[in-house]
């Protein structure tokens, strides 16, 4: 199939883009950045936007930078920007470089965008999991100005966010992890490149041999990714080891309200959560 008819717009600045979005949102105007989620749905006519606002010609939105204690990721920064050697220092750069290799396939990573993945808000998105686990801040732009949204308030359901229909996700800010931060990431999918049925990202530091500042995030199991406080509590103040990791994984599995579908029961997804959290913790301790 081919997309339904639409009007194409190519603004040259963020102000022009949000002005167009404010004008056209009521006519199902959509932002086009990487297009790796939007264009296929248009091809099958699942989505039929009346207007596409292509932001690829706005230079400021393609910027990836580090300022003080934050990584700033513009709306047009591609997945592939996090592969190989990057300007992002320390554990944060290493974490992003590890996670990105699990996203789809190389051609998609060359075109898809970090912010587009968050705006699409698929429960299985690796970047959504990163944002939730690291407590990212999303900056939404509109004709009313900029609005900062914490990750815990941004994701609201399956492919649903706190963005208003006339807001552009202009950039995302991630905190720089302190030196010495350990991290692990694990996901389960039926085939390489498929959406994860469950995924876990963990970070923590050691102080006197005990775990501090533990973050445990789970994605793919519920309608949106989130930190699991129960698992973090099971780790806090404990020495890393098999028994502690298993207890945290069990706490995570018990805390999630797992989704079901025609192929997967809630019980099976809880088992996957148990497995991916434990494996991510083992990886962090390796």
Secondary structure by P-SEA (a helix, b strand, c coil): ccccbbbbbbbccaaaaaaaaaaccccbbbbbccccccaaaaaacccccccccccccccccccccccccbbbbcccccccccccccccccaaaaaaaaaaaacccccccccccaaaaaaacccccaaaaaaaaabbbbbbbccccbbbbcccccccccccccccccccccbbbbccccccccbbbbbbcccccccccbbbbbbbccccccccbbbbbbcccccbbbbbaaaaaacccccccaaaaaaaaaaaaaacbbbbcccccaaaaaaaaaaaaaaaaaaaac
